[in-house]
């Protein structure tokens, strides 16, 4: 059991384009210390010919953190893997799961599953170049080919060159005719194929991704595979992550240690926003990732509205925080009073 808890890939947050930047990952670290975090996909071209610090810089608090690469040329992948190691990333991951047409035009993402030999060459080049783990994220198939043998042979070919960690999105990638969003919803989930991969390759680390939302679903999948990767659910309902360290790693998390956990997270997040401003960056770039903190609580909608209101964007972050908190707590107090009155009336009616 302890070996399972110590598995570095037991629980992770998926790489999500335009979302899991360094600000988002810092915010997630205020909620969970153990969950593995991934960058947005970065193409090899962007790293080799673009602004490396912009793409690779991260906060040391983000560890363990992995860099996800998009690319197909082995030499380029090896060079970028070296950059990942030099910058201090804990892992480099190859994207073989993104179905967007833009990514296909770049000859990487899910379309690479049709070329396992090329993928194997890229993985081997990275493995030969670095000492950090080299992993792969892929689908169970492409287009309408509903074949376990396809994904089994793909995994086997990549495992043969030394890759041991496979993050498997349990849907096919339909490469034509639907959007990336639809590709996360329309192809049916087939968890049984991912479970079968674990049975057939017991020595590999198999991580399941796709459609998992509740903690109960995470626990259920962990009975069959080595790890679970959660995507948009973690982003939209971040407070859910506050319970993950305790439940899935057996250690107290940073937020649930406090009686007023969300308030504590908000205090620490405000410090981060102020540090961004002191470094010459507007707090608005980071704040969008934390708007779900109070979801499900009285006053959360008004709290989000204030932080998102353009008329406040030129204000100091602390001033906006005070205004947002005042509005949220005022609504929460009103709701609590109403609930207390309703309960008193119910008890009086029951006693009559």
Secondary structure in CASP SS format (residue, H / E / C, confidence):
PFRMAT SS
TARGET T0000
AUTHOR 0000-0000-0000
METHOD secondary structure of the structure
MODEL  1
X C 1.00
X H 1.00
X H 1.00
X H 1.00
X H 1.00
X C 1.00
X C 1.00
X C 1.00
X C 1.00
X C 1.00
X E 1.00
X E 1.00
X E 1.00
X C 1.00
X C 1.00
X C 1.00
X C 1.00
X C 1.00
X C 1.00
X C 1.00
X C 1.00
X H 1.00
X H 1.00
X H 1.00
X H 1.00
X H 1.00
X H 1.00
X H 1.00
X H 1.00
X C 1.00
X C 1.00
X C 1.00
X C 1.00
X C 1.00
X C 1.00
X E 1.00
X E 1.00
X E 1.00
X E 1.00
X E 1.00
X E 1.00
X E 1.00
X E 1.00
X H 1.00
X H 1.00
X H 1.00
X H 1.00
X H 1.00
X H 1.00
X C 1.00
X C 1.00
X H 1.00
X H 1.00
X H 1.00
X H 1.00
X H 1.00
X C 1.00
X C 1.00
X C 1.00
X H 1.00
X H 1.00
X H 1.00
X C 1.00
X C 1.00
X E 1.00
X E 1.00
X E 1.00
X E 1.00
X E 1.00
X E 1.00
X C 1.00
X C 1.00
X C 1.00
X H 1.00
X H 1.00
X H 1.00
X H 1.00
X H 1.00
X H 1.00
X H 1.00
X H 1.00
X H 1.00
X H 1.00
X H 1.00
X H 1.00
X H 1.00
X H 1.00
X C 1.00
X C 1.00
X C 1.00
X E 1.00
X E 1.00
X E 1.00
X E 1.00
X E 1.00
X E 1.00
X C 1.00
X C 1.00
X C 1.00
X C 1.00
X H 1.00
X H 1.00
X H 1.00
X H 1.00
X H 1.00
X C 1.00
X C 1.00
X C 1.00
X H 1.00
X H 1.00
X H 1.00
X H 1.00
X H 1.00
X H 1.00
X C 1.00
X H 1.00
X H 1.00
X H 1.00
X H 1.00
X H 1.00
X H 1.00
X H 1.00
X H 1.00
X H 1.00
X H 1.00
X H 1.00
X H 1.00
X H 1.00
X H 1.00
X C 1.00
X C 1.00
X C 1.00
X E 1.00
X E 1.00
X E 1.00
X E 1.00
X E 1.00
X E 1.00
X E 1.00
X E 1.00
X E 1.00
X E 1.00
X C 1.00
X C 1.00
X C 1.00
X C 1.00
X C 1.00
X H 1.00
X H 1.00
X H 1.00
X H 1.00
X H 1.00
X H 1.00
X H 1.00
X H 1.00
X H 1.00
X H 1.00
X H 1.00
X H 1.00
X C 1.00
X C 1.00
X C 1.00
X C 1.00
X C 1.00
X E 1.00
X E 1.00
X E 1.00
X E 1.00
X E 1.00
X E 1.00
X E 1.00
X E 1.00
X E 1.00
X C 1.00
X C 1.00
X C 1.00
X C 1.00
X C 1.00
X C 1.00
X H 1.00
X H 1.00
X H 1.00
X H 1.00
X C 1.00
X C 1.00
X C 1.00
X C 1.00
X C 1.00
X C 1.00
X C 1.00
X H 1.00
X H 1.00
X H 1.00
X H 1.00
X H 1.00
X H 1.00
X H 1.00
X H 1.00
X H 1.00
X H 1.00
X C 1.00
X C 1.00
X C 1.00
X C 1.00
X E 1.00
X E 1.00
X E 1.00
X E 1.00
X E 1.00
X C 1.00
X C 1.00
X C 1.00
X C 1.00
X C 1.00
X H 1.00
X H 1.00
X H 1.00
X H 1.00
X H 1.00
X H 1.00
X H 1.00
X C 1.00
X C 1.00
X C 1.00
X C 1.00
X C 1.00
X E 1.00
X E 1.00
X E 1.00
X E 1.00
X C 1.00
X H 1.00
X H 1.00
X H 1.00
X H 1.00
X H 1.00
X C 1.00
X H 1.00
X H 1.00
X H 1.00
X H 1.00
X H 1.00
X H 1.00
X H 1.00
X H 1.00
X H 1.00
X H 1.00
X H 1.00
X H 1.00
X C 1.00
X C 1.00
X C 1.00
X C 1.00
X C 1.00
X C 1.00
X C 1.00
X C 1.00
X C 1.00
X C 1.00
X C 1.00
X H 1.00
X H 1.00
X H 1.00
X H 1.00
X H 1.00
X H 1.00
X H 1.00
X H 1.00
X H 1.00
X H 1.00
X H 1.00
X H 1.00
X H 1.00
X H 1.00
X H 1.00
X H 1.00
X H 1.00
X H 1.00
X C 1.00
X C 1.00
X C 1.00
X C 1.00
X C 1.00
X H 1.00
X H 1.00
X H 1.00
X H 1.00
X H 1.00
X H 1.00
X H 1.00
X C 1.00
X C 1.00
X C 1.00
X C 1.00
X C 1.00
X C 1.00
X C 1.00
X C 1.00
X C 1.00
X H 1.00
X H 1.00
X H 1.00
X H 1.00
X H 1.00
X H 1.00
X H 1.00
X H 1.00
X H 1.00
X C 1.00
X H 1.00
X H 1.00
X H 1.00
X C 1.00
X C 1.00
X C 1.00
X C 1.00
X H 1.00
X H 1.00
X H 1.00
X H 1.00
X H 1.00
X H 1.00
X H 1.00
X H 1.00
X H 1.00
X H 1.00
X H 1.00
X H 1.00
X H 1.00
X H 1.00
X H 1.00
X H 1.00
X H 1.00
X H 1.00
X H 1.00
X H 1.00
X H 1.00
X H 1.00
X H 1.00
X H 1.00
X H 1.00
X H 1.00
X H 1.00
X H 1.00
X H 1.00
X H 1.00
X H 1.00
X H 1.00
X H 1.00
X H 1.00
X H 1.00
X C 1.00
END
